[in-house]
Amino acid sequence: MAEAYPWQDSLWQQLAGRSQHAHAYLLHGPAGIGKRALAERLMASLLCQRPTPEACGECKSCLLLKAGSHPDNYILEPEEADKAIKVDQVRDLVSFVVQTAQLGGRKVVLIEPVESMNINAANALLKSLEEPSGDTVLLLVSHQPSRLLPTIKSRCVQQACPLPGEAMSLEWLARALPECSADERVELLTLAAGSPLAAVNLQAQGVREQRAQVVEGVKKLLKQQQSPTQLAEEWKNIPMLRLFDWFCDWSSLILRYQLTQDEAGLGLADMRKVVQYLAQKSAQGKVLDIQDWILAQRQKVLSKANLNPALLLEALLVQWAGLPGQR
């Protein structure tokens, strides 16, 4: 059974306690806050033959779902990580939706992440979203609802999923990551933009080691001890989106300090001195230009554009090295 997270208690009671359900829900919010687990809990409850409202875990439907062989359950996700959901996958889903439920109850579909559907796949889903056959409930999970077609969103009950507060997140992380110190858990939560499940994943991926490598490289770049080409090669195994997120964050912190001179707003300790130095030595126009460029390239990375990672990263570092200079 999917894990129940304490910050979802109120929303769970609201969703699972309904006497009648919408034909489609759009569960949206930042990545790493447990939306998939919430959708799986709701899916189990909707399919259960005697929910309380939690799925009983013992009826025929629950046992089939646990075994991964429930005939009235369909999960749609990319065939490969970080790839698009294709139109042929959606057509298979549409064929499932029009069938009669084999156990005589509901059919439940879970799609995640729904924004990974390409335009043809999204259009192929519209009819099923508008008029699903029989007692079918579609659960759509989205980390970036702004990327969805308006016609997708308008056919769903849109439900924002809560981001836990820092205190609750750190309390949960203390149990999930007992091997980390309190300071390390705070750092991980900050790098995960406040999403505790994302923080756990980042720890598993070695993000603090990656961050230390990048910070050290940025310092050497500014001291002209390493070239953009050398660093682009050294960082080739670090996810491109992660790198662009960090540089986007640093450019924002530089601008913030230039406007406020607030030393409390310099971000994580590892880059505070560098951010302050660049804020003092860089023309604000140059910082705005590089931030606009970073945001544009980040969007290309998000949209899975056909990019040359090494050249893109080298271009970023050439611009970053050129930030300090005449103001």
C-alpha angles and dihedrals in degrees: 000000000000116000118261112225118207094229089060097055097103094044091047092054090049095050102036094042095063117118090207127031133211116244091240135025126190108206107193140172141106119322116264102035098104103264092142092051090049091050091049091050091050091045091053091048093049092051097041116107093217111022120178079200088282113074109266094226092215109071122095092260093052093047092050091048091050090051091050092240104101106142094209097050125087127182118194120193137138115296088228129029113270092007129119126267103244130223092245089058090053091048089056088051092050089054089054093049094056093052123096116256107261095212093046095246133083130323114222127197125194119195121186130206094007093186089066090074112106118230095268092048092049092051091048089057096052098086093050090048092051099043112011114188118255120333097340125152121195118203112198118191118199132180092182111031091171087073093058125101112257087234090060094049094045092058094056138068099246114221122184111213117220125253107217120239120256095256094052091044093051091046090053092044091052087064096039096046107028090155091065124081121242090255091050091052091051090050092049092049090050092050088049091053091242097309108130098198089050088052090057091050092048091053090051090051093052094246096160090056090047091049092050090051092050095045091050089048093051090052091050090047092055091047089050090239092125132028128232089247093054093048093046088056093046092050097046093112095052113094110261093223091054091053093048091048091055095047091046090052092048093050089051091050090050091053092045092053092046089055101039109020084217108155090192089068098059095106128228117006095245093069104026096104092045092049091049092047093050091046090054097043103037130082110242091229091058091050091050091049094051091046091053089049093048091050092050093049091044089057089053090052090049092050091053093243116179099261136164101235096199095051093043092051091045090052090052093050094047089056093044092052088052095055100091113068141084112359 
